[in-house]
Amino acid sequence: MAKKIDIQGIARSKITSALLVLGLLLLFNLFFTRNFFVITVMDGHLFGTIIDILNRGAPLMLLSMGMTLVIASTGGGTDLSVGAIIAITGAMVSRLIGGQLIIEGNVQTFVTETPMALAIALSLLLACGLGLWNGLLVTYGKIQPIVATLVLMVAGRGIAQLITDGQIITIYYQPFHFIGSGWLLGLPFTIFIALSVFILAMVLTRKTSLGLFAAAVGGNAVASWYAGINDKAVKLFCFVFSGFCAGAAGLIVCANIKASDANNAGLNSELDAILAAVIGGTSMSGGKFSLAGSLVGALLIQTLTTTIYSFGVPPEVSLVVKALVVVLVCFLQSSIAADFFGRLSQKLFGGKGLKTEFKAGGTV
C-alpha cells in the first residue's frame, strides 16, 4: 500500500524545530562534554548524564503537560501558580508524614505520623483543589488567567509557610523517599511517574473528547459555545489537571530533598513550564497543542541546563544562554523559518510529499 509522507509539513512543524535544537545540543555534548553519553550499571541501576536529565526533568515534564492544556483551553492563558502549588503540596505532605523516631533497644525506627498513601492522596487532592480555585476565578469570576493564577502565585508560598509554621520540615520516613530517589527496572522512579501521567493525558485527549473540546474552546470560545460545548467545564478540568501535575511534581521535589522548603521549592518553575509548552508547539493564541511536543520542550530545557552547568557557567550567565536558545527555537518556529524549510524540502525532495511503499517486509 502506497502512502505519501508530507515532507514539507514535517519541516514546517513546530515540534520539528524543537527536535532539531535538541539534536544540536546532543551533538554539541557528544564532541565537547566528556562522557556525556556514557551510561554505567551499578547495583542494577543505570547511571549517566542522560539518565540524570530524564530524572531531573521529570517535574518539568509534569508541569509542562498541565500548562499545555491550560494554554490550549484558555486561548493563550497561563497558570502562574504551579510553582506555589509545588511548595504547598510539599508542605502538606511533609506535615502529614513528618517522621517520628522510635528507639527500641539499640534499633532506631522512623514511622509516619499519617499513613503514606493517605498523606499522598490528601496532598494531591489539595493540589487539585487549588487548580479548581484557579479555574473558578477564570470561568465564573471572568478574571484573566494570568491575573487569577497570579493571586495564588503570590499567596501560595505564604500558605505553605503557614502549613509548616515557617519551618523546614524534614521527612524521615524512608518509604516516601522512594518517590524522589527510588529505582524501578534500573531507572529512576520519577521517569515512570512522568510517563504514567503522560499516558493518562494522552488517553484523555486522544480517546475522549477532551482534546477536541480544549482545542475548540481555546480556538474560539464563542463558536464552541454555539456548538454546545460546555466551555466552563473544559477550562475547569484543565486547571484541575494542571494542579494535579504540579502536585505530583511537588511530591517528587519534596521526596528528593527529603524535606519541605516553602521558599525555594518550585521557584520560577512556572516560567520553564510555559517555555516547554511553547517550544513544543503549543500555540499561545490557544486551540493548538502537543503534549509530546511539551515533553520534548522540557527535555530541551533540562538538557540545556545540564550542558551549561557541566561547563561551570555561573547561574546568572546560564539564564542568558537559556534565553538565547529559547529565542532561537521561537525563530525556527516562526512563519519565515517554516516557509524557508518548506521551500528547502521541496527543492530536496520535489513535489509536496515523499512517496513511500509499505510492504510486508518493512518500508521501502
N, C-alpha and C positions, 0 to 999 in steps of 0.2 A: 504494500500500500504506500503510495507516494504522499508526501506531506511537505508543505513549504514552511521553512523557518524564516521568519521576518528578521533579517539581519539588521535592517535599519531601525526596526522597532526596538531590538535589543540594544543597539548603540544609543538610542535616544532615551532609554530607560534610566531613571534616576538611581536605581539600585546598582546599575552597571558602573556608574561613576564612583559610587562608594566602594564597590568591589575593586575597581581599578586602583584607587588610592590605597586601599588596604593591601592590595598586592604589591604596590610600590614600596610601602612601608616594610612589608615582609622581605622583599628583595633587598632593600637597604640593610636590614638587620642581618641578612644572610652573608653579606660581604663585610659589614663594619661592626657587628656585635658578636663577640666571641661566644660560642656555644649557645647561640640563641635557639637553635632548633634541636639541641641535644636533649634527649629525654632518657632519664635513668630510672631503674627499678630498684627500690629499696623496701624491704619488708612487704613486698607485694603491692606497693604503691608507686604510682608514676610521678616523677618529679621533673621539672624543667620550666623554662620561661614560658613556653606555650601553655603548659598546664596552669601556671600562675596567672596568666592573662585570663583564661577561662574562669578560674576560681575567683579572682578579684573583680572580674567584670560581671559576675552573676547578679549582684544587687542592681547594677546599672541596667542590665538586660531586663530585669523585672520592672524597674521604673519606666523604661522606655516603652514597654508594651502597654502599660496603663496610660502613659502620656499619649501614645499613638491614638488610642480610642477617644480620649478626651478631645484632642485636636481635631480629629476627623468628625466627631459628632457635634461640636460646638462651632464649627465654621472658623477654626483657627484659634480658638481659646486655649489657654494652657492651665495646668494645675501647678501652681507655685507652692503648694503646701506639702508636697511629697517628702521633702527633707524634714519638715516638722513632724510629719506622721511617723517617719522613721524614729525620731527621737522619742515621741510619745509611746510608740509600741515598745521600744526598748525599755523605757522607764516602767511601763506597766508589767511587762513580763519579768523584769528584774525584781520588782516589788512583790509579785506573786510567787515567784520561785525562790528568790533570795538564796539562802543556803545556811543551814544550821549545822554547826559542828557538834557531833556526839562522840564522846570518848568512852569507850568500854575497855577497860584494862589499858593496854598499850595500842589499841586499834582506834584510829580516827576515821569516822564515817560522816559524810556530808549528806544530808537529806533535804528534800524540798519542802517548803512551807505549804505549797499548794501542788496537787498532782500536776505533773508537767503537761500532760495532754490538755487538762482543763485550763491551765495558765496560757498555753499557746492559743487555744480556741478563743478564750476571752480577749486576748490581745489582738488577734486578727479581727474579732467581732468589733472591737473598739476602732480599729483602723477602718473597717467598712463603714462604721457609723460616722466617722469623720469625713469619709468620702461622700456619704449620704448628706451630711450637713452642707458640704460644698455644692452638691447637686441641687439641694433645696434653695440655696441662695441664688443659684443661676436660673433655675427653671421657674420657681414661684416668686422669688424675690426680684427677678428681672435685673440682676446685677451682672455686669460683665465678668466672665470667668477669671480674668486676670486680677480683678479687684476682689471678687468673692473669695478666691483662694489666697489672696494676699493677707486677708484677715487672719486666717489660720496660720499662715507662714509667720506672721509677726507674733501671734499669741501662742503658737504651738509649743515653742521652747519654754515659755513661761509655764504652760500646763505641765510639761514634762518635769520641770523643776518642782512644781507643787506635788507631783506624784512621788518624787524621790526625796522630798524635803530639802532640795538643794544639794543633795549629796550624790556622789558616785557610788552606786550600789554594786558591789562585786557579787557575781553569781558563782558559788562554789559547787553547785550541783553538776557533776560531770556529765551525766547523760545529755543535758541541754547543750553542752559544748559541741556535741556531735553535729548539730545543725550548721555551725560555722566552720568547724575544723575536722569533721569526720570524713571517712572514706568509704566508698561503695564501689565494688568491682574495680578497684585500683585507681579510681578517680575521686576528686573531692566531691563531697555530697552536695555542695552548693550548685554544682553543674546540673545535677538531677532535679533540684528544686526549680531552677530556671527552665529546664527542659519540660518539666511537668506543667508549669504554668503556661508555657508557650503552646503546648499541645492542647491544653484547656482553652486557651484563647483562640487557637485555630479552629477547634471544634465549634466554639460559639459563633465565630464569624463566618465559617465556611459551611457548616452543617445545619445552621439555623439561619433565621432571617436577620439576626443582629447585625452582621456585617453590612448587608444591603441597607438596612434601616439607618445605621450610623452614617453611612456614606450619603444617603438621601437627605437626612436631616441636616448634616453638615454642609452639603452642597447647596440645598435650597429648602430652608425650613418651612416656608410658606407653601411651596408646591407639595412637599411631603405631607403637610397637614391636610391639604385638599385631597391627597391620595389616601387619607385615612390612617396615616402613621401617627402614633402617639409620641410626639417628639419629646415630651417631658419625661416619659418613662425611659426612652432610649438614652437621653442625657443622664438621667439619674443612675441608670445601670452603669454607664461608662465611668462616672465619677466614683461609684462604689467599687468598681473593678480597679480603678486607679488607686483607691485607698487600700484595697486588698493587696495589690502588688507592692505598694510602699510598706505595708505591714509585714509582708514576707521578707522584704529587703531589710526591714528593721530587726527582724528575728535573726537574720544572718549576721548583720553587723554586731548586734549585741552578743550573740553566741561566739563570734570570732574574737572579740576583745574581752569576753567573759565578764562584762560589766555594762552598766548603762552610763552614757555620757550625754546628758541633755544639751550641753553647749556645742559639742562638735559632731555628734552622730548625724550623718546625712547632710552636713553643712554644704551648701551650694550644689547638692546633687540634682536639684531640680533643673539647673541650667544644663548639665550634661545630659539629662533625660530628654530635654527639649531638643538639644543638638542631635542626639542619637536618632530621634524620631524624624527630624527634618532631613538629616543626612541620608537616612534610609529610604526617603522618597515620600514621606507623608507631607501632603500639601498644607501649608499654613493658611490657606484660604478654606480648608475643610473639604470634605467629600471624598478625598482620595487618600488611602493609607496602605501601608505594607508592614505587617508585623515581622515578617522575615527580614525586610529591609531595616527595621529598627534594631534587630539583633545585630545585623552587620554594622550599623552605625555605632552601637555600643561597643562591639569588638574593635572597631576602628579607633574610637576614643581611648579605650583601655590599652590597645597596642601602642598608640602614640604616647600615652602617659608613661608606659613601661620603657619605651625606647628613650624618651627624654631623660628619665631617671637613671637609666643604665649608663648614660654618658656624664652623669654628675652635674646636670644642668640645674641651677638654683630654681626653687619653686616659682619665684616671681618671673623668671625668664621663660619657664615652661608654659606659663599662661599665654605669653606672646606667641610662642611656637604653635601652641594648640589653636590659637585664634587664626593664624596664617593658614594652617591646614584646613580649618573649617571654611575659610574664605575660598580656598582652592576647590574644595568639594562643592560648595554652593555655586561657584563659577562653572564647574563642569556640569552642574545640573541646570544651568540657565539655557534659555532657548537658543542663544548664539552658539554655545558649545554643542547642543543637541543637533542643530542644523549642520554644523561642521562635521560631526561624527557621522551623521546620516549621509551627507554627500560623500564622505570618505568611504563609508561602507559600500555605497552604490558604485563608486569607481573601482573598488577592490573586487566586489562580488558580482556587480552588474544586476540590473533589474531591481525588483522590490523584495525579493526573497531568495533564499538558497534552497534549491530543491534537493531533498534527501529521500532515499528509498529505504524503507524498513522491510527487512526480510527476517526469516525465522532465525537465521544465524546471528543477527545483530543489525547494526546500522551501517549503510554504505554511503 
